[in-house]
Amino acid sequence: MKVVQVVPSLSQSTGGLFVSISHLARYSMKDGTAVTICGPREEITAAEEAAWGPAEICTYPQRGPKRLAYAPALVKGLGRIAPDLVHAHGLWTYTTVAAAFWGRKYAKPYVVSIHGMLEPWSLQRSRIRKWFARRLYQDAILERAGCLRATSQMEADNIRAAGLRTPIAVVANGVTLPPRPEKDARPPSRKTRHALFISRLHPKKGLMNLIAAWNELRPKDWKLTIIGPGEASYVNELRQAISSAGLDQSIELLDPVWGEERFRYYWAADLFVFPSFSENFAMVVAEALACELPVITTKGLPWPDLQRHECGWWIDIGLEPLIEALRAAIALSDAERAEMGRRGRELIAREYTWDLAAEKMAMVYRWLTGSERPSWVEITAR
């Protein structure tokens, strides 16, 4: 089977999208699926290009604002590649429009991964613009798709709540289990324990709540590290909030790290904190669990497994629940946190692998081209 993954950007600055799409492409090729990555032309590093391998990359000249991902030659490019199926990623950009044009022109199926862009919190951002976009073109594109892909049942339910009737495949993202460090990265003799946040720096991620909670607790012999890319204006807001609270010695704000380098920070930490208001999956939560880190995150994310498997805290959104979870996590012994981390890694190894995600998506592709429908494809709302 020949599949094209259509992306709005090939840059790792897209964070979880870059990781999840590139890994899905790579693991899909293990069963013989031919995968091509198509998107607007942009400057990317050699490391970014290599991360998309072994899939072939085809890019097309981009016009207008970068956020629109308008590459008018993309539809003709898809026609020349002549795939059996196109899998588009994200909403509100031309790349998904191009996938729909291609599907209509060649009478072939396309899949759209929503990537959390129909979550209630996300729909409230730029609400008027998205309302018009949905009525002008976006909902029609999604209704004509062969299938929509959600990464959790929570996301599938929110897609239905948005009024869409298209079949939905619930296929979680995966994680490649990182090897344990040869040297213990959390030695009992260390003087300082570390809480970690890694993600895009954006108001959606709940960082102001995290800084306020840290200010309230001011835990002795603990340090909070915040890592990620973000717009300069918002990063400056975070720095000012840290300084105004007198937390410069307790919270460090670092530049983004990419690729395997980020796992060094996971392994060196004692706790992962991700108080986001809304995510469809959150790759960083899965990566932290894979590195044997207990996790604190909110019920804006689809991670009830943290409670079910006793490997973290799944809390209500807000400052007070975050303070209480941090207080509980910090009060545990190193051994207790290590046991939670061990259960988290076991959970990822058992239920969140890229091999499993790619196998499920391959079966969805085969269904759309004539095979039996997999059980994880929902034709109607539950």
C-alpha positions, 0 to 999 in steps of 0.5 A: 500500500502507498500512503501519503502523510500530509503535514502543515510543517516538517519542523520539530518546533511543532513539538508533539506533532513532529514526534508523533507523525514522524514515528507513525510514518517510520513504524508504518513502513515496517510492514511494507507500507510505502510512506511519503511525507508531503507539506509546504517547503520550509527551511529545516535542519539536517536532523529534522530531515533525518527524523522523517526517514526512511520516508521520502519527503516531497515539499511544495512552494509556500505562499502567504502566512506560514500558519496557513500552510498554503502550498497550491502545488500540493494537490498536483503533487499528490496526483503525481505520487498517486497514493492509495490513501492520504492521511492529513494532519491537523485542521485550519490549514491548506494541507487538509484542504488539499487532501480533500481536493485530492480525494474528490478528484481521484475518488480515493479515501483520505483520513484526518488526524484531528490532533486535539483541534476540536477539543472544547478549550481549543475551539474557544481560542480564536473562536469567531475565526474557527466558527467561520472556518468550520462553516465555510469548509472545515466541517465539510472536509471532515464529513467527507473523510473516510475516517477521522483519527482520535488518539483517545476516547476522550478526543473521540467523544469531543469530536462527536460533541462538535457535531461530526458523524464521520467514522472515528478510529481511536488509535493512541500514539506510541512511545519508543522505550528509551534505554535506562542510563548506565549510571543511575541518574537519580542517586540517593546521595543527590542534594536536590530533587527535580520537578520537570516540565517539557513542552511548548511554552503556551498559555494552554499548558497551565504554566502560570498555575505551575509557577503559582503552585510552586510559589505557594509550596516553595519545597525545600531541596527541590528545583523546577525546570521548565523546558520548551520553545515559545513565542518571545512575548510569552516566554518573557511573561513567564520570566517576569512571573518567576522573578516577581515571585522571587523564584529565580533560584528555585525555577529555571527556564531553559531553551528547548531540547530536541531528539534524544537529548530531552530524555537526559532531562527525563531520566535526571528528574524525580517528577513530571508536571504537566498542568495543561488545560487541554491535550488530545494525547500529550506525548510528553506524558507518555515519554515521562512515564517511559522514563520511570517518572511519576506524572501530575497532569489534569483531567483536560488530558486523556490520562485516567491510566495514571490513577488506574495504574498508580503511576501519577496524579490525574487532577482537576484543572486549577491551582488548588488541585495542582498544589495538593498533588505537588504537595503529595508527590513531594512528600513521598520517599524516593523509593515510593516515587521510583515504584510509581515510575516503574509501574508507569514504564510497564504501562507504556511498554504494554499498551503504548508502543509505536508497533501497536499504533502503526499496526492499528492504523494500517488496518484502518487504511486497509479497511478504507481500501476494501478490507474488514472494519477494525473494532476500534473504528466507531461508526456512530457515537457510543 
